[in-house]
Amino acid sequence: MKLKRLLSGLILSAAAAIAPVHAAPILSDIVFVVDESGSMGTVQANLRDNIGLFASILTGTGQVDARYGLVGYGDRAIVPRMVTDLTDPTSFATAAQGLKINGGIEPGYTATAFALNALDGQSDLFSFRSNAVKNIIILTDEPSNGDTAARGSVGGSAVTSSVLDGLLTSNNALYNGVLRGSSTINSFSTLINDHGGTVFNLNLFNTSDQTIVQQFVTDFANKKLQETLDFCQLNPTNPACQPSTSVPEPSSLALIGLGLLGIFTRYRRRPVASLAV
């Protein structure tokens, strides 16, 4: 009986020590799609200056592991372009200094398709992790306009709301908008609501009052955190939402096994009388 109790205790203790199960952070690849028209300078500056705050709130709990990419669209060339591939907040802020404010035509649907690596012949591709949740966030004060096939096509056709809806669905991507104006909201809100997102008020991000800006960023980041967690509640089989189990190294298992075998062998060699209760 003593031997049984001893071995049982050792086995249970070893199992507890070597087989902890924990949920890994949800991987999230976030691409900001930013309007480069003349009215967006303050928004762009606030994005650069507050991406660190946004990231600290989104990932500070350890529940999310995020990277950040950036698309600029609607400058004089009109077509969307990669400002930075997915990276850390500091590198993102540095790259965001390259955003422009010299445009006036804003093909937001086309730019979002670009953010999903979906345009025909697209050469600049975001390095999405295969097991990450895709998050697209568009910041604009204009409805999508100027979406022609010459500025970016999918299957040879211009990107419409319907085409973009299909792309967001096939990518299982979340879509959010930081928007201003009823026509702008009408242009994007259905897509945003249908793809797990929220429409946020651009006016709160288009001000030099940093108290207002930082409160907006805090609220926005907390909403994004909850949105990402909700995504995995609704999509538990998504690769980004699979828990990981810490597995002991083979050498550790071997040592534990040898130790238990040695104890068992030592007790087996003792006289039977010594095992009596």
C-alpha positions in Angstrom: 0.0 0.0 0.0 2.8 2.4 0.8 4.4 1.6 -2.5 1.2 2.2 -4.3 0.6 5.5 -2.6 4.2 6.6 -3.2 4.1 5.8 -6.9 0.6 7.3 -7.4 1.8 10.5 -5.7 4.9 10.7 -7.9 2.9 10.1 -11.1 0.3 12.7 -10.3 2.9 15.2 -9.4 4.9 14.5 -12.5 1.7 14.8 -14.7 0.8 18.2 -13.1 4.3 19.4 -13.7 4.8 18.4 -17.3 1.3 18.8 -18.8 0.1 22.3 -18.4 -2.4 23.5 -21.0 -2.7 27.1 -21.9 -4.3 29.2 -24.6 -1.8 31.0 -26.9 -2.3 34.6 -27.8 -4.6 35.1 -30.8 -2.5 36.2 -33.8 -3.9 39.3 -35.4 -2.6 41.0 -38.6 -4.0 44.5 -38.8 -3.8 46.7 -41.9 -4.8 50.3 -41.7 -6.1 51.7 -45.0 -5.7 55.5 -44.9 -7.2 58.2 -47.2 -4.4 60.5 -48.5 -6.6 63.4 -49.5 -5.8 66.9 -48.3 -8.2 66.8 -45.3 -6.5 63.8 -43.6 -3.3 65.4 -42.3 -4.3 65.6 -38.7 -5.7 62.0 -38.8 -2.5 60.7 -40.2 -0.4 62.5 -37.6 -2.6 61.1 -34.8 -2.3 57.6 -36.2 1.5 57.9 -36.2 1.7 59.3 -32.7 -0.7 57.0 -31.1 -0.1 53.6 -32.7 2.0 52.7 -29.6 -0.9 53.4 -27.3 -3.2 51.4 -29.5 -0.8 48.5 -29.5 -0.2 48.6 -25.8 -3.9 48.2 -25.0 -4.6 45.7 -27.7 -1.7 43.3 -26.8 -1.0 44.3 -23.2 -3.2 41.6 -21.7 -1.3 38.9 -23.5 -4.4 37.7 -25.3 -3.5 39.1 -28.7 -0.2 39.1 -30.7 -0.6 41.8 -33.3 1.4 43.2 -36.3 0.5 46.4 -38.2 0.6 47.2 -41.9 -0.4 50.4 -43.8 -2.0 51.2 -47.1 -2.2 54.7 -48.5 -4.7 55.5 -51.2 -6.1 58.5 -53.0 -2.9 60.6 -53.4 -2.2 62.1 -56.8 -1.6 58.7 -58.3 -4.9 57.6 -56.8 -4.1 53.9 -56.8 -3.5 52.1 -53.5 0.1 51.5 -52.3 1.8 49.6 -49.5 3.4 52.1 -47.1 4.7 49.3 -44.9 4.3 45.6 -44.7 3.1 44.1 -41.4 5.5 45.1 -38.7 5.9 46.3 -35.1 4.3 49.6 -33.8 7.6 51.6 -33.8 8.5 50.7 -37.4 4.9 51.3 -38.4 5.0 54.9 -36.9 8.2 55.6 -38.8 6.8 54.3 -42.1 3.6 56.3 -41.6 5.6 59.5 -42.1 5.4 58.6 -45.8 1.7 59.1 -46.0 0.6 61.9 -48.3 -2.1 64.5 -48.3 -2.2 65.6 -52.0 -5.1 63.6 -53.3 -8.8 64.1 -54.0 -10.2 60.8 -55.5 -10.5 58.0 -52.9 -11.2 54.4 -54.2 -11.7 52.9 -50.8 -13.1 49.6 -52.0 -10.1 49.1 -54.3 -7.7 50.0 -51.4 -9.4 47.5 -49.1 -9.0 44.8 -51.8 -5.3 45.8 -52.0 -5.0 45.3 -48.3 -6.3 41.8 -48.7 -3.7 41.0 -51.5 -6.6 40.6 -53.9 -6.0 42.8 -56.8 -5.2 41.4 -60.2 -1.4 41.3 -60.8 -0.7 42.9 -57.4 3.1 42.7 -56.7 3.3 44.3 -53.2 1.8 41.6 -51.0 1.2 41.8 -47.2 2.9 38.9 -45.4 -0.1 37.7 -43.5 0.5 34.8 -41.1 -1.4 31.8 -42.2 -2.9 31.4 -38.7 -3.7 35.1 -38.0 -7.0 36.9 -37.9 -7.1 39.5 -40.6 -8.2 43.0 -39.5 -8.7 45.8 -42.0 -9.4 49.3 -40.7 -10.2 52.1 -43.1 -9.8 55.7 -42.2 -11.5 58.2 -44.5 -13.8 61.2 -44.7 -15.1 60.4 -48.2 -17.3 57.6 -49.7 -15.5 55.2 -52.0 -15.2 56.9 -55.4 -13.1 56.4 -58.5 -13.1 52.6 -58.2 -12.2 51.7 -61.8 -10.6 48.6 -63.2 -7.6 50.7 -64.3 -6.9 51.6 -60.7 -7.2 48.0 -59.5 -9.4 45.1 -60.6 -10.5 41.7 -59.3 -11.1 39.1 -62.0 -10.8 41.9 -64.6 -13.6 44.0 -63.1 -13.6 47.1 -60.9 -14.0 46.6 -57.2 -17.6 47.2 -56.1 -19.2 46.9 -52.7 -20.4 43.4 -53.7 -17.0 42.3 -54.9 -15.4 43.6 -51.7 -18.0 41.8 -49.6 -17.0 38.5 -51.3 -13.3 39.2 -50.6 -13.9 39.9 -46.9 -15.9 36.8 -46.6 -13.4 34.5 -48.4 -10.6 36.0 -46.2 -12.7 35.7 -43.0 -11.5 39.2 -42.3 -12.8 41.7 -39.8 -13.6 45.2 -41.2 -13.7 48.5 -39.3 -14.2 52.1 -40.3 -13.1 55.4 -38.8 -15.4 57.6 -40.8 -17.0 61.0 -41.1 -20.1 62.1 -42.9 -23.3 60.4 -43.7 -22.4 59.6 -47.3 -19.1 58.1 -46.2 -20.8 56.0 -43.5 -23.4 54.8 -46.0 -20.7 53.8 -48.4 -19.0 51.4 -45.9 -21.3 50.7 -43.0 -23.0 47.6 -44.5 -19.7 46.0 -45.2 -18.4 46.8 -41.8 -21.5 45.6 -40.0 -21.5 42.4 -42.0 -17.9 41.6 -41.2 -17.7 41.9 -37.4 -16.7 45.5 -37.2 -17.9 48.9 -35.9 -18.1 52.4 -37.4 -16.1 54.9 -35.3 -16.3 58.7 -35.4 -13.4 60.2 -37.4 -14.1 63.6 -35.8 -12.7 62.3 -32.5 -9.5 61.4 -34.3 -9.3 64.5 -36.4 -8.4 67.0 -33.7 -5.3 68.4 -32.1 -6.8 68.0 -28.6 -4.7 65.0 -27.5 -7.0 64.3 -24.5 -9.8 63.6 -26.9 -7.5 61.7 -29.3 -6.0 59.4 -26.6 -9.5 58.7 -25.2 -10.6 57.7 -28.6 -7.6 55.5 -29.2 -8.1 53.8 -25.8 -11.8 53.1 -26.5 -11.0 52.0 -30.1 -8.2 49.6 -28.9 -10.4 48.1 -26.2 -13.2 47.6 -28.8 -10.7 45.9 -31.2 -9.5 43.6 -28.4 -13.0 42.5 -27.5 -13.8 42.2 -31.2 -10.9 39.8 -31.7 -11.8 37.7 -28.7 -15.4 37.6 -29.9 -14.2 36.5 -33.3 -12.6 33.4 -31.8 -15.8 32.7 -29.8 -17.7 32.7 -33.0 -15.0 30.9 -35.1 -13.4 28.4 -32.7 -12.0 26.3 -35.6 -10.2 29.2 -37.2 -6.4 28.5 -37.1 -5.8 31.6 -35.2 -8.2 30.5 -32.5 -6.7 27.1 -31.7 -5.3 26.6 -28.2 -1.7 25.4 -27.9 -0.6 22.8 -25.4 2.9 23.0 -23.8 4.5 19.6 -24.3 7.4 18.4 -22.2 10.7 17.8 -23.9 11.5 14.1 -24.6 14.5 14.3 -22.4 12.4 15.4 -19.5 9.9 12.5 -20.0 12.8 10.0 -20.2 14.3 11.2 -16.9 11.0 11.1 -15.1 10.3 7.6 -16.5 13.8 6.3 -15.5 13.3 7.8 -12.0 9.9 6.1 -11.5 11.4 2.8 -12.9 14.3 3.0 -10.4 12.0 3.6 -7.5 9.8 0.7 -8.5 12.8 -1.7 -9.0 14.3 -0.7 -5.6 11.1 -1.5 -3.8 10.6 -4.8 -5.7 14.0 -6.0 -4.4 13.2 -5.4 -0.7 11.9 -8.3 1.4 8.2 -8.7 1.2 7.9 -8.1 5.0 9.2 -4.6 4.5 6.2 -3.7 2.3 3.6 -4.8 4.9 1.3 -2.2 6.2 
